[in-house]
Amino acid sequence: MQLYFGFEEFPRDVATVVTVGSFDGVHAGHRVLLDRVHSLATRLEAKSVVVTFEPHPRIAMGRAEGMKLLTTVEERAALLEQAGVDYVVVAYFDDKFRSQSFGDFVRESLVAKLGMRGLVVGYNHRLGRGNEGRYETLLPIAEECGFVLERVEQHTATGAKISSTVVRGELEMGNAARAAELMGHPYIIYGTAESGVVTLANEHKLLPAEGLYIATVSPCPHSVAQGGGQSVEQDKVQSGEQDEMQSKMQRVTIKRDGITLSEPLSGELLIAIHSRL
């Protein structure tokens, strides 16, 4: 997978099927949307693209109200890579970006710069200034620009709604196993450890409720290519300590100010939270 910050360097000779959204947590509902993207991309002989945002729109507009993120951009890209996405484009959600009409965004960024041949939207998708770009208002632009437009209905798990908000609520209560069920993967945290004490680089990253958890701890992967269209293989861990660890189950203590591992590891780590003890 290849990661681009902005639209300018995206290759102009690639036909794409695109979906747009925050994709915070890359949960099971997102996976249904991504499956449709893959299906349409296969049909149109195109590549799959996810356009996501930095910072999160609610944070950028001052409407976070204490909201924490399930995934940083790096974590989100890694999960999207696991889901088989070909390209991720990170759009800077600044005043200029959010002031665009949905029509200008679709025509000038998605069609002109990403070579979009298909667009997949969720059941409640809103796009552009004033959230005016929804499935019904996108239909005439799809006809004008000649791309296929498809909508995916809401996904539920055992009758329950799945959303990033719901997942956040489960983690805030310490229900890591339920959160993992809703996401379709353990809750992941990238951090830097020094003698077993982990610090987070992003102040908006959500930590589960305080407590003791079972987690898989492994060296942090760096397998995503950033811009320029060049592939980057996963970094090989040079530390003998981390070479031996690779992927290891251990207990981790989570408090409001950070994470403490049961072993005194150091370096950049990926912590996958499975359940609370």
N, C-alpha and C positions, 0 to 999 in steps of 0.2 A: 504494500500500500504506500501511497505517496501523499504527503501533507503539504498544503500550500497556505501561507498566510496572505490573504488577499487574492484577487482574481487575475492580476496582471500577468503573472508568470505561468499560468495554466496553459498547457500545450493547446494550440489552436487546431490541431489536426485530429482531435479525438471526439467522436460522437458519444454523447453521454445521456444517462437517465439520472435525474437529480431528485433529491428530497431535501427539504430545508427545515431546520429546527434546532432547538437547544440540545436535544438528545442527552439530557442530564441523567446519568446512571445507565444509559443504554439498556433499559429494562425489557421485559418480555413483550410489552406493547410496541416498543420501538423495533423489536426483532421481527414482528409481523409486518411492519411497514417496510423494513429492509428486505424481507423475503419478496415482497411485491416488487421492490426496486430491482432485485436480482432477476426476477422472472421477466419483467418488462425489458430489462437490459439484454437478456438472452434473446428475446423475441426481436428486438431492434438491432441486434448485433452491435451493442454499445457498451460502454463502461459505466459502472455505478459510481455516483458522487453523492456525498453528504456535505451540505453547506451548513455549518454551525457557527456559533457566535462567541466572541470574546470582547468584553466581559458578557456575562449572562444579561439578557435584556432587562430583567427586573433590577439587577444591581446597577446597570448603566443608567436607568431612568430614576434611580433613587426610590424604588418601590420594593426593595428586598424585605423590609420589615423584619430583619433578623434572619432571613432565609440563608441557609448554608447549602453549598454545592455537594452533590453526590460524586461528581467527577470534575477534576481539573481538565484543561484542554489536553494535556498529555495522557491522562487516564482515559479520557473519552476516545482519543485517537487509537489507543491500544485496543480498547474494546470493540471499536468499529472495524479495526483490522482483523480481529478475531472473528467478527461477523462476516468477513469476506468482502468488505467495501474496497473498491479500487483506489478511490481518491477521497480525501477530506480537504475541504476548503474552509478556512477559518476567516469569517468576515468580521472586521473590526466594528463593533456596534457603537459608533460614535454619533454625534449630532447629525453629521452629513448623511450617514448611512440610514439612520432612522427617519430622516425627513423625506426620503425617496417615496414616490408613489409606487404601489405594487406593480403597476404596468411598466414603469421605467426600470425597476429592478429586474423584472422578468426579461424584458427585451434587451437591456443593455448589459446586464451581468450574466444571467443564466443562458440566454440564447446566444448573444454575440460573443461572450468570452468563454463560456464553458461548452459551447457546441451542443446545447441541450436538445435532445430529440424526444424526451419523455419526462414528465414531472409527476411524482407521486406525492399526494398530500394525505394527512390524517383527517379523521372525522370532524375535528374542531379546528382545523388549521386556519391561521390568520397570517397575513403577509403584508408588509409595507406600511406606509404612514396611515395612522388611524385604524390599523388592522382591517383595512378594506378588502384585502386580497383573500378571498375565500373561494371554495370550489366553484360556486355559481358565477362569481365575477371573473374567475380565471378562464372559464370556458370560451368566451369570445376571443381572448388573447391567444389561447391554444389554437383556435381555428385560424386566426390571423397569421401566427408565426409558424404554424404547421407542426406543432409537437403534440404528442399524445398526453392526455391528462387523465390520471386515475386517482380515485379516492379509496382509502382503506377505512373500514368501520372500526369502532372502538373494540379493543381486546380486553377480555376479562379472564381471571383465574378463579376457577370454582365459584363463578358467579360474582366475584368481587372486582371492582374497577381497579385497573392498574394505571398508575401515574407516578411521576417523580415525587409529587407531594405525598402520596400514600406511602411510598418507599421511605421517604424522609421521616414520616411519622413513626414507622416501625423501628427504624434505627434509633430515633430519639427516645424510644421506650426500651431499647436494648434487645429488640426482637430481631437479632441478626439472621437467624435461620429463616424466619418468615420473609425478611427483606431479600435474602438470597433466592428464595422461591419465586418472589415477584419479579426479580431481575433476571433470573435464569443463570446467575453466576454469583459467587461470593462478592461481598462488598470489598472493593480494593482501595488501598491507600498507598500512594507513593510517598516516601519520606527518606530523610537522611539520618542514619543512626550513628551515635557515638557512644561506644561501650554499652549498648543496649537501650539507650535513651533516644527516641525518635522525635525529630522535629519536622513540621510541615512547612512547605514553602508558601502555600496559599492560605491566607487568613480566612478565606471564605469556605474552606473545605470542612465538611461535616464530620465530626467524630461521633460514633455511637454513644449511647448513655454510658456513664462511668460504670466500670465493672471489669470482671475477668472473662476473657474470651479465648476460644480456640481459633488459631489462625495458621495459615501456611505462609512462611516467610521465605523469600527467595531474592536473589540479586535482581535489581530493577532492570527490566529489558529496555533496550534503546533500538528498536527494530524499525521505527517509522522514518521514512525518507522525508526530509523537510525541503520543499521547493526544488526547483531546478530539474525535477524529474529523475533524480538519481536514487537508486536503491541503496539502502544502508542496512547491512547485516547486523544482527544483534551483537552488541559488544560482548567480547569474551571477558569474563571476570579474571582479573590478574591475581587477586588476593587468594592465597591458599585457604584461608578461613572460609571465604565465600565459595571457592571451588568445591570444597567438601560439603558445604551446606546445600547449594543449588536450590532445593525445595524441601523445606523442613517444617513439620508441624510443631507448634509450641504454644505455650500460654502467653497471652499479652494482656497487660493491665492498661486500661484506658481511663484517663482522667481528663478533666477539662483543659488542662494545659499541655497534654501530649500523651505519648504512648511509651510504655516501658516493656521491653522484651524479657523473656525468662532467661535468655542467654545474652552475654555481653558482645553482641555483634556490632560492627561498624561498616559504614558505606551506604550507598544508595540502595534502598530495599523496596520491594513490593510486598505489602502485607495484605493477604486475602482473608477477611474475617468470615468464619463459618458459623459459629454459634456462641452463645453466652453460657458460661458455666454457672 
